[in-house]
Amino acid sequence: MSVFPLGGFAQGIVDFSNGPTTPAMYYPWDAYWNGGGGPISGPVGSWYFGLLISSSPAGPFVFSGVYATNTARAGRFSGGHNVSVPGWESGVIMSFEVAGWSASLGAGFNPQWLNQYPCGGLFAVSAIGTGAAGGPGQNGAPYPPLPLFGGTGIYPGMIFAEIPEPCCLAVAGLGLGAFLISRRRNQRLKDVSI
């Protein structure tokens, strides 16, 4: 992510995108542990991203209302240049992270995904970055890109790992339980009728 200069006390702006060396990555479950996987890919709109902000790196992080989607180039996303970020004033230092999800979950961000892995799709949250949006940097120069992806000590990119979601496993467990109860009940009815 990058930030650009803007007048003081104004709403902050960002360039909501990642660079070619900071890809958003997709790892199937088995490939994740074996170092496999690769950059996300697919038609534009196959993936969505949301900017989350907080006044503290410990959170809580809230969705800013700023969205991005994947580009035609594998591993890349963009939500536009000079995008206004509600709740993040120019020059104010905030912590931020990016949430990403597959289009199978819908186009809108669901805050519940931060507490429980969603069923029916892939979801990921980036590392936490800290920086100021908008505002002039030293000598009036713009601030450098904020080190969310690929900075020192920060994992390069986002990892969308395809894992068995707890809610889907629970639904499968309930289905299996109902099947076993039904089978036992049918067996009792047969025993009684004999």
Secondary structure, 3 states (H helix, E strand, C coil): CEECCCCCCCEEEEECECCCCCCEEEECHHHHHCCCCEECCCCCCCEEEEEEEECCCCCCCEEEEEEEEECCCCCCEECCCCEEEEEEECCCEEEEEEEEEEHHHCCCCCHHHHCCCCCCCCEEECCCEEEECCCCCHHHCCCCCCCCCCCCCCCCCEEEECCCCHHHHHHHHHHHHHHHHHHHHHHHHHHHHC
